[in-house]
Amino acid sequence: MHTAHFLLSSPRLDTLPPLGLPEIAFVGRSNAGKSTAINTLTQQKRLAFASKTPGRTQHINLFGVGKGQVDDAVLADLPGYGYAAVPREAKLRWQRVMGNYLMTREQLSGVVLMCDPRLGMTELDEVLLEVIRPRVEQGLNFLVLLTKADKLTRAEANKALSIARLQAGGGEVRLFSALKKQGVDEAAEIIWRWTHPDVG
């Protein structure tokens, strides 16, 4: 994944070209560590813009991944949701764009939901789960990454995993820490498997 590079950014679904490659969408609350996780997984510091101001990602950002400068998969960084300082109209617009993308994007191969286990899944996370559940039941890959796992004790981590597994509706759940590089290789391997189902 370290070959990842920026492809394009779009505020709307109708301007997002069908690239014909398997796409992995990263979703989550504005402060769940989405951009940081993408940067960590791709071993790049500034690929996805990790702002100190939550809610800054207002477009769907696509990044190409592949060997020898030939892309064979795409990472999609979707707008974070739920940050109070963002105007309500903008929130609703983002939610519509995200909902349409998650329900209708044909090349979507998997969804990675970033969740801070200290806060648990919020109402907005639950809404997102409802949106993608029909596609997950039809075979869409789904992974919940419990971010900032280095801040949890072992008991808290085990409890968070148990709760998230119940909520994930058949999806996989992993602990993840960008700071301590915990779960990074495992998450990268899962995503590689999703985008290369015919290999191995």
C-alpha positions in Angstrom: 0.0 0.0 0.0 3.0 2.3 0.3 2.7 3.0 -3.5 -0.6 4.9 -2.8 -0.9 8.3 -4.6 -3.6 10.9 -4.9 -6.0 10.4 -7.9 -8.8 12.9 -7.5 -11.2 14.7 -5.2 -14.9 15.2 -5.8 -17.7 16.9 -3.7 -20.4 14.9 -5.6 -21.0 11.4 -6.7 -21.9 12.3 -10.3 -18.4 13.7 -10.9 -16.7 10.6 -9.5 -15.5 8.5 -12.5 -16.0 4.8 -12.5 -12.4 3.7 -12.4 -13.1 0.0 -12.9 -10.9 -1.0 -9.9 -11.9 -2.4 -6.5 -12.5 0.4 -4.1 -12.1 0.4 -0.3 -14.0 3.2 1.5 -12.8 4.7 4.8 -15.6 6.1 6.9 -16.0 7.4 10.5 -16.6 10.3 12.7 -14.6 13.5 12.1 -12.2 12.8 14.9 -11.9 9.0 14.7 -8.5 9.1 13.1 -9.4 8.3 9.5 -6.8 10.3 7.6 -4.1 9.3 10.1 -5.0 5.6 9.6 -4.8 5.9 5.8 -1.4 7.6 6.1 -0.2 4.9 8.5 -1.4 2.1 6.3 0.2 3.6 3.2 3.4 4.5 5.1 3.0 8.1 4.0 2.8 11.2 6.2 0.7 13.5 4.1 -1.2 11.4 1.7 -4.6 12.0 3.4 -4.8 15.4 5.0 -5.0 14.8 8.8 -6.3 18.2 10.0 -6.3 19.3 13.7 -9.7 20.7 12.9 -12.2 17.8 12.6 -14.6 18.0 9.7 -12.1 19.4 7.2 -12.5 16.6 4.6 -15.5 17.8 2.6 -14.9 15.7 -0.5 -14.6 12.1 -1.5 -10.8 11.7 -2.0 -9.5 8.8 -4.1 -6.0 7.3 -3.9 -4.6 4.8 -6.3 -2.6 1.7 -5.1 -0.6 -0.8 -7.1 2.7 -2.1 -8.2 5.0 -0.7 -10.9 2.9 2.5 -11.3 -0.1 0.4 -12.4 -3.1 0.9 -10.0 -5.0 -2.3 -9.1 -7.1 -0.8 -6.3 -8.4 2.5 -5.0 -8.7 3.8 -1.4 -11.6 6.3 -0.9 -11.4 8.7 2.0 -15.0 9.9 2.7 -16.0 13.0 4.7 -16.0 12.5 8.4 -19.4 13.0 10.0 -20.9 14.3 13.2 -18.7 17.3 14.0 -20.8 20.0 15.7 -18.9 23.1 14.2 -19.9 22.1 10.6 -23.1 23.9 9.4 -26.2 21.6 9.4 -26.7 22.0 5.6 -23.2 20.9 4.9 -23.6 17.9 7.3 -26.8 16.8 5.5 -25.2 17.2 2.1 -22.2 15.1 3.1 -24.5 12.5 4.6 -26.5 12.3 1.3 -23.3 12.0 -0.8 -21.8 9.3 1.5 -25.1 7.4 1.7 -25.4 7.4 -2.1 -21.8 6.4 -2.5 -22.0 3.5 -0.1 -25.3 2.2 -1.5 -24.7 2.6 -5.2 -21.0 2.6 -6.0 -20.6 -0.5 -8.1 -16.8 -1.0 -7.6 -17.0 -0.7 -3.8 -15.3 -3.9 -2.5 -15.1 -3.1 1.2 -15.8 -0.5 3.9 -13.5 0.3 6.8 -15.2 2.0 9.7 -12.9 3.9 12.1 -14.2 4.0 15.6 -12.7 5.4 18.8 -13.4 2.6 21.3 -13.3 4.9 24.3 -16.4 6.6 22.9 -18.1 3.5 21.4 -20.3 3.6 18.3 -22.5 6.7 18.1 -25.9 7.1 16.7 -24.3 8.3 13.4 -22.1 5.1 13.3 -25.3 3.1 13.7 -27.0 5.0 10.9 -24.0 4.2 8.7 -24.2 0.5 9.7 -27.9 0.5 8.6 -27.0 2.0 5.3 -24.4 -0.6 4.4 -26.0 -3.6 6.1 -27.9 -4.8 2.9 -24.6 -4.7 0.9 -22.7 -6.5 3.7 -25.3 -9.2 3.7 -24.8 -9.5 -0.1 -21.1 -10.0 0.4 -19.5 -6.5 0.8 -16.4 -6.7 2.9 -16.6 -4.8 6.2 -14.0 -4.0 8.8 -14.2 -2.0 12.1 -10.9 -0.6 13.2 -10.9 0.4 16.9 -8.5 3.3 16.7 -6.2 4.8 19.4 -6.1 1.3 20.9 -2.8 2.2 22.7 -4.8 4.2 25.1 -6.8 1.1 26.3 -5.8 -1.4 29.0 -6.0 -5.0 28.0 -9.3 -5.5 29.8 -10.8 -2.4 28.1 -9.5 -3.6 24.7 -11.1 -7.0 25.1 -14.4 -5.4 26.2 -14.3 -3.0 23.2 -13.7 -5.9 20.8 -16.6 -7.9 22.2 -19.0 -5.0 22.0 -17.9 -4.0 18.5 -18.2 -7.6 17.2 -21.8 -7.6 18.3 -22.5 -4.3 16.5 -20.5 -5.1 13.4 -23.2 -7.4 11.9 -20.8 -10.0 10.5 -17.9 -7.6 9.7 -14.4 -8.1 11.1 -13.1 -6.1 14.1 -9.5 -5.2 14.9 -7.7 -3.1 17.4 -5.6 -0.3 15.7 -3.1 2.2 16.8 -1.3 4.5 14.3 1.0 5.7 17.1 2.2 2.3 18.2 1.7 0.7 14.7 -0.6 -1.9 16.4 -2.8 -3.8 14.0 -1.4 -2.0 11.0 0.1 -5.0 9.1 -3.1 -7.0 9.9 -5.4 -4.3 8.5 -3.2 -3.8 5.4 -3.3 -7.6 4.8 -7.1 -7.7 5.1 -7.5 -4.8 2.6 -5.1 -6.5 0.2 -7.1 -9.7 0.4 -10.3 -7.8 -0.4 -8.8 -6.2 -3.4 -7.1 -9.3 -4.7 -9.7 -12.1 -4.1 -8.3 -14.3 -6.9 -4.7 -14.3 -5.5 -3.8 -17.1 -3.1 
